[in-house]
Amino acid sequence: MNALPRVYVLLVNYNGWRDTLECLESVFRLDYPDVRAIVCDNGSTDGSIERIQAWAMGMQPLPPPRVPVPQHAKNAPIDKPIPYVLVERAQAEAGMSSDADAQLVLVRLRENLGFPGGNNVGLRYLQARGESGLVWILNNDTVVESSALRELVARLQADRELGAIGATVFWYDRPDRIQVAGGGRLSLWSGFTTITPSRVAAGPDTSRFDFISGACMLMPLDVVRRIGLLDERYFMYSEEVDWCLRLRRAGLRLGYAPQARVWHKGERSVRRNTERRDYHTVRSALLLIHKFEPLRLPVAVAWSVSRCLIPKLVRRQWRRARPVMTAYHDVFSAVSAGRTGDPGRSTTP
């Protein structure tokens, strides 16, 4: 590949229009020549659709920051208006829209499909239209450096065996501290992951990667067609790990562009130490093991009980122990009933 391919930046928004607008400002400030953005709104109830539309028309300024703005985010607003189109989910999945000149496609979903489900609507839109090029899965609470996409594309074009590539992701409010350097490793005995230390991932060697972080992942659209969409059974967590495992089993490799820099606020959708996070973390890890290493599921459950349930019981954290036990129940019910789920369709979280 010599010519620079078109890149579709795919964001999922859920009651987070402030973060999404800041992300879009940085996306449209990229020095890359051919970028389109797709925002799938996951049934927001905070007026996100209207706010993003108003921003595109130049009628909605960026809101005051909730934290002191780091130097990397201090930029003048981009010029407006931005050509955009608003479509419903059914229209998007059928590839229907009059967006020939639109730089922004805003897709309205009527329910929260989770991170994989929201992204899949955007991916189906691109597939239904027969689009080619690259798709950049990006968390909506990120800010990207203007050269980040060029760095990612250059690394991807330099190695035809790469199926996906990640960037160096820093903490938004601690801009010199790395949150994740490209991706990380997976334990096939527990389903849990660890991120790759920056000192290990400082170079081009990606042998230590099992997955690319879902906060920032660039992938050719023909690879998506080859390995399939994100598995929506996870709702949140593990979906990018699943995707990367399928990609690697298809004979492709994962890449890392150290000079591509992204800043991530992190934990906007689900805070740490909450019942919702406890439930989905355990549930997704066990679903992953059952899908890829089913014989190891008993070991994964034992590990999970020792690390995720017993400490809460010892500390008498009954409210946080309950969702963990619910996760076990839901996983065992699905396994015993033989419900492996359809990776291309959403399930109730």
Stockholm file with secondary structure:
# STOCKHOLM 1.0

chainA/1-349         MNALPRVYVLLVNYNGWRDTLECLESVFRLDYPDVRAIVCDNGSTDGSIERIQAWAMGMQPLPPPRVPVPQHAKNAPIDKPIPYVLVERAQAEAGMSSDADAQLVLVRLRENLGFPGGNNVGLRYLQARGESGLVWILNNDTVVESSALRELVARLQADRELGAIGATVFWYDRPDRIQVAGGGRLSLWSGFTTITPSRVAAGPDTSRFDFISGACMLMPLDVVRRIGLLDERYFMYSEEVDWCLRLRRAGLRLGYAPQARVWHKGERSVRRNTERRDYHTVRSALLLIHKFEPLRLPVAVAWSVSRCLIPKLVRRQWRRARPVMTAYHDVFSAVSAGRTGDPGRSTTP
#=GR chainA/1-349 SS CCSCCCEEEEEEESSCHHHHHHHHHHHTTCSCSSEEEEEEEESCSSSHHHHHHHHHTTCSCCCCCSSCCCGGGCCCCCCSCCCEEEEEHHHHHTTCCCCTTCSEEEEEESSCCHHHHHHHHHHHHHHHTTCCSEEEEECTTEEECTTHHHHHHHHHHTCTTEEEEEEEEEESSSTTSEEEESEEEECTTTCCEEECCTTTTTSSCCTTCSEECTTEEEEEHHHHHHHCSCCTTSSSSSHHHHHHHHHHHTTCEEEEEEEEEEEECCCSSSCTTCHHHHHHHHHHHHHHHHHHCGGGHHHHHHHHIIIIIHHHHHTTCHHHHHHHHHHHHHHHHHHHTTCCCCTTSCCCC
#=GC SS_cons         CCSCCCEEEEEEESSCHHHHHHHHHHHTTCSCSSEEEEEEEESCSSSHHHHHHHHHTTCSCCCCCSSCCCGGGCCCCCCSCCCEEEEEHHHHHTTCCCCTTCSEEEEEESSCCHHHHHHHHHHHHHHHTTCCSEEEEECTTEEECTTHHHHHHHHHHTCTTEEEEEEEEEESSSTTSEEEESEEEECTTTCCEEECCTTTTTSSCCTTCSEECTTEEEEEHHHHHHHCSCCTTSSSSSHHHHHHHHHHHTTCEEEEEEEEEEEECCCSSSCTTCHHHHHHHHHHHHHHHHHHCGGGHHHHHHHHIIIIIHHHHHTTCHHHHHHHHHHHHHHHHHHHTTCCCCTTSCCCC
//
